[in-house]
Every structure is written in C-alpha cells, then in structure tokens.
C-alpha cells in the first residue's frame, strides 16, 4: 500500500467518523473528505501519468 492510498484511507475514515460525532453546519467538508478518500483509495495516485 503506497502513501497515497494510506492518505485516502485516513481521509475516508475521518470523514465518516466526523459525520457521526460532530454536529456542524460544515457537513459538506466531511462529504468532500469521504469523496476524496474514496478516489485516492481506488486510483492510488494524485495525477495522471504522462503518455
């Protein structure tokens, strides 16, 4: 597992836990973190390879 996937897994876990434990008007931030976490876990990289 590379660093990018680990960062994605952490974002995913934090986003899910924060939605349950923190009552806030900024719930969209947690949703963004979950979405970004899923994308990073699946792709495993930040940008496309050239070529």
C-alpha positions as CSV (number, residue, x, y, z in Angstrom):
1,X,0.0,0.0,0.0
2,X,1.5,3.3,-1.0
3,X,1.3,6.6,0.8
4,X,-1.4,7.9,-1.5
5,X,-3.8,5.1,-0.6
6,X,-3.0,5.4,3.1
7,X,-3.9,9.1,2.9
8,X,-7.1,8.2,1.1
9,X,-8.0,5.6,3.8
10,X,-7.3,8.1,6.6
11,X,-9.5,10.8,4.8
12,X,-12.2,8.2,4.3
13,X,-12.2,7.1,8.0
14,X,-12.0,10.7,9.4
15,X,-14.8,11.9,7.1
16,X,-17.1,9.0,8.1
17,X,-16.4,9.3,11.8
18,X,-16.7,13.1,11.8
19,X,-20.1,12.9,10.3
20,X,-21.4,10.9,13.2
21,X,-19.6,12.6,16.1
22,X,-19.5,16.3,15.0
23,X,-22.7,18.3,14.6
24,X,-21.8,21.1,12.3
25,X,-23.1,23.4,9.5
26,X,-20.0,22.4,7.6
27,X,-21.0,18.8,6.8
28,X,-20.1,19.3,3.2
29,X,-16.4,19.3,4.2
30,X,-16.8,15.8,5.6
31,X,-18.6,14.7,2.5
32,X,-15.7,16.1,0.4
33,X,-13.2,14.3,2.5
34,X,-15.1,11.0,2.1
35,X,-15.3,11.5,-1.7
36,X,-11.6,12.4,-2.0
37,X,-10.7,9.4,0.2
38,X,-12.6,7.0,-2.0
39,X,-11.0,8.4,-5.1
40,X,-7.5,8.2,-3.6
41,X,-8.0,4.6,-2.4
42,X,-9.3,3.5,-5.8
43,X,-6.8,5.2,-8.0
44,X,-3.7,5.3,-5.8
45,X,-2.2,8.4,-7.3
46,X,-2.7,12.1,-7.4
47,X,-2.3,12.8,-11.1
48,X,-2.4,11.0,-14.4
49,X,0.7,9.6,-15.9
50,X,2.1,11.3,-19.0
51,X,1.9,9.4,-22.2
